Every structure is written in structure tokens, then in C-alpha cells.
């Protein structure tokens, strides 16, 4: 399912602000929206934006993340970033 066209830039900005100020956890695995120094999950923004637009949240399982979501958020003027890969260092010291 594509992101519904009734979700406007205004809804996206408001959802991003609400989630950022609420301090919701960013459970995204690859991408995040940076909003005033906080990381917000892109799909959560779209889900809440749908609720703000029509009164019903769009379940995150009903639309694609990644490129479609990120492009829509960027068109709205948000900054979408990719998480840096985590590098683990093993301590192989001699004991």
C-alpha cells in the first residue's frame, strides 16, 4: 500500500514534532528523522500523520518503509538519516 495522498506536509511536520517532544523510542533499524536533536522512526511519523489527517492511524505494517517513506518525508522538508553501522571490537588480550 502506498502512503495515502491525504497526508499533507503539515500533518507530517506536526507528527514529527509530537513524536519528538514525547520522546518516543526510535525503533527503526536503518533510518531515522532527526528532529531537534532527537531520532524519530520514519514509519511512526507517517502512521501518526494519517491519524492527524483523518482520525485513524495507518498501521506501520500496511505501508513500505525505506525509499517510499523516506522520499515522502524528504519532500515534506524533513531530514532523514541512515544509522551508522555498528562496529564491535573484540578484546583479544592475552590472559
N, CA and C atoms as a LAMMPS dump frame, in Angstrom:
ITEM: TIMESTEP
0
ITEM: NUMBER OF ATOMS
285
ITEM: BOX BOUNDS ff ff ff
-5.0000000000000000e+02 5.0000000000000000e+02
-5.0000000000000000e+02 5.0000000000000000e+02
-5.0000000000000000e+02 5.0000000000000000e+02
ITEM: ATOMS id mol type element x y z
1 1 1 N 0.841 -1.185 0
2 1 2 C 0 0 0
3 1 3 C 0.883 1.244 0
4 2 1 N 0.535 2.185 -0.832
5 2 2 C 1.272 3.448 -0.898
6 2 3 C 0.827 4.369 0.244
7 3 1 N 1.653 5.351 0.511
8 3 2 C 1.297 6.346 1.528
9 3 3 C 0.139 7.176 0.98
10 4 1 N -0.943 7.284 1.72
11 4 2 C -2.13 7.997 1.224
12 4 3 C -1.841 9.469 0.905
13 5 1 N -2.463 9.942 -0.149
14 5 2 C -2.25 11.327 -0.596
15 5 3 C -2.914 12.348 0.327
16 6 1 N -3.832 11.913 1.181
17 6 2 C -4.475 12.867 2.093
18 6 3 C -3.544 13.325 3.212
19 7 1 N -2.395 12.673 3.358
20 7 2 C -1.415 13.097 4.36
21 7 3 C -0.616 14.251 3.769
22 8 1 N -0.76 15.424 4.362
23 8 2 C -0.083 16.611 3.845
24 8 3 C 1.23 16.858 4.58
25 9 1 N 2.017 17.766 4.042
26 9 2 C 3.263 18.16 4.704
27 9 3 C 2.979 18.654 6.119
28 10 1 N 1.891 19.371 6.291
29 10 2 C 1.521 19.882 7.612
30 10 3 C 1.338 18.73 8.605
31 11 1 N 0.626 17.685 8.195
32 11 2 C 0.414 16.528 9.069
33 11 3 C 1.746 15.862 9.416
34 12 1 N 2.632 15.761 8.433
35 12 2 C 3.942 15.138 8.645
36 12 3 C 4.768 15.946 9.637
37 13 1 N 4.803 17.258 9.471
38 13 2 C 5.581 18.106 10.385
39 13 3 C 5.011 18.05 11.802
40 14 1 N 3.711 18.075 11.918
41 14 2 C 3.075 18.012 13.231
42 14 3 C 3.351 16.665 13.904
43 15 1 N 3.242 15.578 13.152
44 15 2 C 3.508 14.251 13.707
45 15 3 C 4.959 14.133 14.155
46 16 1 N 5.872 14.639 13.366
47 16 2 C 7.292 14.596 13.728
48 16 3 C 7.546 15.359 15.019
49 17 1 N 6.931 16.511 15.134
50 17 2 C 7.097 17.334 16.33
51 17 3 C 6.522 16.643 17.567
52 18 1 N 5.325 16.103 17.434
53 18 2 C 4.67 15.437 18.562
54 18 3 C 5.5 14.243 19.043
55 19 1 N 5.957 13.417 18.118
56 19 2 C 6.738 12.242 18.493
57 19 3 C 8.083 12.632 19.104
58 20 1 N 8.693 13.665 18.565
59 20 2 C 9.975 14.125 19.093
60 20 3 C 9.811 14.666 20.507
61 21 1 N 8.822 15.509 20.706
62 21 2 C 8.603 16.11 22.024
63 21 3 C 8.152 15.08 23.06
64 22 1 N 7.468 14.022 22.601
65 22 2 C 7.022 12.976 23.517
66 22 3 C 8.172 12.047 23.901
67 23 1 N 9.271 12.133 23.158
68 23 2 C 10.427 11.293 23.457
69 23 3 C 10.193 9.822 23.158
70 24 1 N 9.37 9.536 22.142
71 24 2 C 9.108 8.14 21.792
72 24 3 C 10.388 7.458 21.33
73 25 1 N 10.463 6.177 21.589
74 25 2 C 11.664 5.443 21.187
75 25 3 C 11.695 5.3 19.668
76 26 1 N 12.883 5.373 19.138
77 26 2 C 13.072 5.197 17.697
78 26 3 C 13.448 3.744 17.48
79 27 1 N 12.461 2.935 17.151
80 27 2 C 12.709 1.511 16.969
81 27 3 C 13.013 1.154 15.523
82 28 1 N 13.327 2.152 14.728
83 28 2 C 13.695 1.936 13.344
84 28 3 C 15.058 1.26 13.286
85 29 1 N 15.28 0.451 12.267
86 29 2 C 16.543 -0.275 12.176
87 29 3 C 17.55 0.353 11.219
88 30 1 N 17.079 1.081 10.206
89 30 2 C 18.009 1.623 9.216
90 30 3 C 18.002 3.145 9.124
91 31 1 N 16.821 3.763 9.263
92 31 2 C 16.701 5.193 9.041
93 31 3 C 16.003 5.872 10.216
94 32 1 N 16.241 7.16 10.346
95 32 2 C 15.547 7.954 11.348
96 32 3 C 15.403 9.372 10.828
97 33 1 N 14.457 10.086 11.39
98 33 2 C 14.289 11.505 11.117
99 33 3 C 14.877 12.237 12.302
100 34 1 N 15.737 13.181 12.014
101 34 2 C 16.313 13.977 13.093
102 34 3 C 15.446 15.21 13.276
103 35 1 N 14.909 15.35 14.465
104 35 2 C 14.026 16.473 14.764
105 35 3 C 14.486 17.093 16.077
106 36 1 N 15.087 18.265 15.994
107 36 2 C 15.612 18.975 17.163
108 36 3 C 16.486 18.075 18.04
109 37 1 N 17.39 17.35 17.383
110 37 2 C 18.35 16.523 18.092
111 37 3 C 17.844 15.164 18.534
112 38 1 N 16.604 14.857 18.266
113 38 2 C 16.04 13.556 18.65
114 38 3 C 15.816 12.715 17.399
115 39 1 N 15.925 11.417 17.585
116 39 2 C 15.692 10.48 16.487
117 39 3 C 14.258 9.977 16.555
118 40 1 N 13.568 10.054 15.408
119 40 2 C 12.171 9.616 15.316
120 40 3 C 12.065 8.612 14.171
121 41 1 N 11.335 7.522 14.401
122 41 2 C 11.15 6.486 13.383
123 41 3 C 10.287 7.022 12.237
124 42 1 N 10.763 6.915 10.997
125 42 2 C 10.004 7.436 9.851
126 42 3 C 8.599 6.866 9.717
127 43 1 N 8.439 5.563 9.898
128 43 2 C 7.113 4.974 9.737
129 43 3 C 6.148 5.42 10.833
130 44 1 N 6.659 5.689 12.033
131 44 2 C 5.8 6.209 13.098
132 44 3 C 5.262 7.584 12.716
133 45 1 N 6.089 8.38 12.05
134 45 2 C 5.654 9.714 11.625
135 45 3 C 4.49 9.59 10.647
136 46 1 N 4.628 8.725 9.657
137 46 2 C 3.556 8.548 8.671
138 46 3 C 2.291 8.016 9.335
139 47 1 N 2.438 7.064 10.242
140 47 2 C 1.282 6.499 10.937
141 47 3 C 0.527 7.571 11.718
142 48 1 N 1.252 8.384 12.474
143 48 2 C 0.605 9.444 13.247
144 48 3 C 0.064 10.539 12.334
145 49 1 N 0.767 10.844 11.266
146 49 2 C 0.288 11.852 10.314
147 49 3 C -1.057 11.438 9.719
148 50 1 N -1.227 10.151 9.464
149 50 2 C -2.516 9.662 8.959
150 50 3 C -3.609 9.888 9.995
151 51 1 N -3.289 9.623 11.261
152 51 2 C -4.261 9.856 12.331
153 51 3 C -4.64 11.326 12.402
154 52 1 N -3.649 12.197 12.302
155 52 2 C -3.924 13.632 12.362
156 52 3 C -4.748 14.095 11.165
157 53 1 N -4.57 13.422 10.038
158 53 2 C -5.288 13.81 8.817
159 53 3 C -6.734 13.33 8.798
160 54 1 N -6.97 12.11 9.305
161 54 2 C -8.321 11.565 9.142
162 54 3 C -8.887 10.883 10.379
163 55 1 N -8.124 10.849 11.472
164 55 2 C -8.644 10.269 12.703
165 55 3 C -8.382 8.787 12.87
166 56 1 N -7.693 8.173 11.908
167 56 2 C -7.354 6.762 12.001
168 56 3 C -5.88 6.584 11.683
169 57 1 N -5.149 5.998 12.626
170 57 2 C -3.731 5.754 12.385
171 57 3 C -3.565 4.714 11.29
172 58 1 N -2.529 4.863 10.508
173 58 2 C -2.199 3.892 9.473
174 58 3 C -1.193 2.916 10.074
175 59 1 N -1.576 1.645 10.241
176 59 2 C -0.642 0.69 10.839
177 59 3 C 0.655 0.615 10.034
178 60 1 N 1.785 0.589 10.725
179 60 2 C 3.08 0.591 10.034
180 60 3 C 3.275 -0.657 9.182
181 61 1 N 2.515 -1.7 9.448
182 61 2 C 2.606 -2.917 8.635
183 61 3 C 1.895 -2.776 7.289
184 62 1 N 1.146 -1.701 7.105
185 62 2 C 0.333 -1.514 5.894
186 62 3 C 1.013 -0.714 4.798
187 63 1 N 2.234 -0.211 5.062
188 63 2 C 2.929 0.541 4.015
189 63 3 C 4.427 0.29 4.111
190 64 1 N 5.102 0.534 3.013
191 64 2 C 6.537 0.258 2.935
192 64 3 C 7.351 1.351 3.604
193 65 1 N 8.402 0.918 4.26
194 65 2 C 9.372 1.877 4.79
195 65 3 C 10.424 2.118 3.719
196 66 1 N 11.599 2.487 4.139
197 66 2 C 12.684 2.682 3.182
198 66 3 C 12.419 3.811 2.22
199 67 1 N 12.722 3.577 0.96
200 67 2 C 12.684 4.627 -0.059
201 67 3 C 11.343 5.358 -0.156
202 68 1 N 10.182 4.657 -0.253
203 68 2 C 8.918 5.396 -0.389
204 68 3 C 8.637 6.332 0.792
205 69 1 N 8.841 5.827 1.988
206 69 2 C 8.593 6.643 3.18
207 69 3 C 9.609 7.765 3.293
208 70 1 N 10.876 7.437 3.123
209 70 2 C 11.92 8.453 3.242
210 70 3 C 11.77 9.558 2.21
211 71 1 N 11.444 9.191 0.98
212 71 2 C 11.254 10.207 -0.06
213 71 3 C 10.083 11.122 0.273
214 72 1 N 8.996 10.548 0.801
215 72 2 C 7.835 11.384 1.164
216 72 3 C 8.202 12.352 2.281
217 73 1 N 8.955 11.881 3.264
218 73 2 C 9.362 12.748 4.371
219 73 3 C 10.322 13.834 3.89
220 74 1 N 11.226 13.486 2.998
221 74 2 C 12.159 14.488 2.444
222 74 3 C 11.412 15.539 1.633
223 75 1 N 10.418 15.103 0.856
224 75 2 C 9.614 16.081 0.089
225 75 3 C 8.895 17.047 1.016
226 76 1 N 8.591 16.594 2.23
227 76 2 C 7.949 17.46 3.221
228 76 3 C 8.969 18.368 3.908
229 77 1 N 10.253 18.144 3.639
230 77 2 C 11.292 19.007 4.193
231 77 3 C 11.985 18.464 5.437
232 78 1 N 11.726 17.206 5.787
233 78 2 C 12.375 16.626 6.959
234 78 3 C 13.741 16.046 6.588
235 79 1 N 14.594 15.934 7.58
236 79 2 C 15.93 15.377 7.388
237 79 3 C 15.897 13.906 7.772
238 80 1 N 16.115 13.045 6.787
239 80 2 C 16.141 11.6 7.014
240 80 3 C 17.602 11.16 6.954
241 81 1 N 18.014 10.441 7.974
242 81 2 C 19.399 9.969 8.047
243 81 3 C 19.42 8.45 8.202
244 82 1 N 20.56 7.89 7.829
245 82 2 C 20.76 6.453 7.985
246 82 3 C 21.614 6.214 9.223
247 83 1 N 21.229 5.201 10.01
248 83 2 C 22.034 4.847 11.173
249 83 3 C 23.413 4.396 10.705
250 84 1 N 24.429 4.761 11.459
251 84 2 C 25.788 4.302 11.169
252 84 3 C 25.882 2.823 11.54
253 85 1 N 26.599 2.044 10.735
254 85 2 C 26.769 0.636 11.103
255 85 3 C 27.547 0.522 12.414
256 86 1 N 27.164 -0.42 13.21
257 86 2 C 27.814 -0.636 14.496
258 86 3 C 28.998 -1.575 14.279
259 87 1 N 30.147 -1.139 14.767
260 87 2 C 31.333 -1.986 14.678
261 87 3 C 31.715 -2.418 16.078
262 88 1 N 31.784 -3.709 16.246
263 88 2 C 32.152 -4.254 17.542
264 88 3 C 33.649 -4.539 17.567
265 89 1 N 34.26 -4.206 18.685
266 89 2 C 35.67 -4.509 18.849
267 89 3 C 35.798 -5.624 19.87
268 90 1 N 36.553 -6.62 19.505
269 90 2 C 36.773 -7.735 20.42
270 90 3 C 38.061 -7.519 21.172
271 91 1 N 38.015 -7.759 22.45
272 91 2 C 39.208 -7.658 23.276
273 91 3 C 39.856 -9.038 23.305
274 92 1 N 40.905 -9.189 22.52
275 92 2 C 41.586 -10.47 22.43
276 92 3 C 42.907 -10.436 23.202
277 93 1 N 42.884 -9.666 24.275
278 93 2 C 44.1 -9.535 25.095
279 93 3 C 44.532 -10.885 25.653
280 94 1 N 45.812 -11.003 25.883
281 94 2 C 46.334 -12.264 26.429
282 94 3 C 46.166 -12.282 27.938
283 95 1 N 45.68 -13.346 28.45
284 95 2 C 45.471 -13.523 29.9
285 95 3 C 46.32 -14.618 30.425
